[in-house]
Amino acid sequence: MTRKAKKSIPSKSKAGELSALELNKLVHELGTHQIELEMQNEELRRAQAEIDSSRRKYADLYDFSPVGYFTIDRNGSIREVNPPAPPCSAWRSGP
């Protein structure tokens, strides 16, 4: 993506040949693009905040549940246990 963007930037020799109208147009396009990027960044930040909130909610449900839960990976190894899970010497957390 960066390579493609760099190819679209006028070279220094071409930049000297741009008219005032072309420069104004380029400045306007760059300003518009900057605003679009700022809007996208803000949307990504909002989405990240929602994801963090959701993760905290489910982590709290897992951690403070009155029932014991075990998180098991695809190989059947226990990866995580919430606090109410009964102690058991027969299981051990993954490698």
C-alpha positions as CSV (number, residue, x, y, z in Angstrom):
1,M,0.0,0.0,0.0
2,T,2.8,2.4,0.9
3,R,4.6,1.6,-2.4
4,K,1.4,2.4,-4.3
5,A,1.0,5.6,-2.5
6,K,4.6,6.7,-3.1
7,K,4.2,6.0,-6.9
8,S,1.3,8.4,-7.0
9,I,3.3,11.3,-5.4
10,P,4.6,13.6,-8.0
11,S,8.4,13.7,-8.3
12,K,10.3,16.8,-7.3
13,S,10.8,17.7,-10.9
14,K,7.1,17.4,-11.6
15,A,6.2,19.3,-8.5
16,G,8.0,22.4,-9.8
17,E,6.0,22.2,-12.9
18,L,2.6,22.2,-11.2
19,S,0.4,25.3,-11.6
20,A,-1.1,27.2,-8.7
21,L,-4.5,25.6,-9.6
22,E,-3.0,22.1,-9.6
23,L,-1.3,22.8,-6.3
24,N,-4.5,24.0,-4.8
25,K,-6.3,21.0,-6.1
26,L,-3.6,18.7,-4.6
27,V,-3.7,20.5,-1.2
28,H,-7.5,20.1,-1.2
29,E,-7.3,16.4,-2.1
30,L,-4.7,15.8,0.7
31,G,-6.9,17.7,3.2
32,T,-9.9,15.6,2.2
33,H,-7.9,12.5,2.5
34,Q,-6.6,13.5,5.9
35,I,-10.1,14.1,7.2
36,E,-11.2,10.7,5.8
37,L,-8.3,9.1,7.6
38,E,-9.1,10.9,10.9
39,M,-12.8,9.7,10.6
40,Q,-11.6,6.2,10.0
41,N,-9.3,6.4,12.9
42,E,-12.0,7.6,15.2
43,E,-14.3,4.8,14.0
44,L,-11.6,2.2,14.7
45,R,-11.1,3.7,18.2
46,R,-14.8,3.4,18.9
47,A,-14.9,-0.2,17.6
48,Q,-11.8,-1.0,19.8
49,A,-13.5,0.5,22.8
50,E,-16.6,-1.6,22.2
51,I,-14.5,-4.7,21.8
52,D,-12.6,-4.0,25.0
53,S,-15.9,-3.4,26.9
54,S,-17.3,-6.6,25.6
55,R,-14.2,-8.6,26.5
56,R,-14.2,-7.2,30.0
57,K,-17.9,-8.1,30.4
58,Y,-17.3,-11.7,29.3
59,A,-14.1,-12.0,31.3
60,D,-16.1,-10.8,34.4
61,L,-18.8,-13.4,33.7
62,Y,-16.1,-16.1,33.4
63,D,-14.1,-15.0,36.4
64,F,-17.0,-14.3,38.8
65,S,-19.3,-17.1,37.8
66,P,-20.5,-19.3,40.7
67,V,-19.8,-22.3,38.5
68,G,-16.4,-23.7,37.6
69,Y,-15.3,-23.3,34.0
70,F,-12.4,-24.8,32.1
71,T,-11.1,-23.4,28.8
72,I,-9.8,-26.2,26.7
73,D,-7.8,-25.9,23.5
74,R,-8.2,-28.0,20.3
75,N,-5.9,-30.7,21.7
76,G,-7.9,-31.1,24.9
77,S,-5.4,-29.4,27.1
78,I,-6.8,-27.1,29.8
79,R,-5.7,-23.6,29.1
80,E,-7.5,-21.6,31.8
81,V,-9.7,-22.2,34.8
82,N,-11.9,-19.7,36.6
83,P,-11.6,-19.3,40.4
84,P,-14.7,-21.4,41.4
85,A,-13.4,-24.4,39.5
86,P,-12.6,-27.2,41.9
87,P,-9.0,-28.0,42.6
88,C,-8.0,-31.1,40.8
89,S,-4.6,-32.8,40.8
90,A,-5.5,-34.8,37.7
91,W,-5.4,-31.8,35.3
92,R,-2.6,-29.5,34.5
93,S,-2.4,-26.4,32.4
94,G,-0.9,-26.8,28.9
95,P,2.9,-27.2,28.2
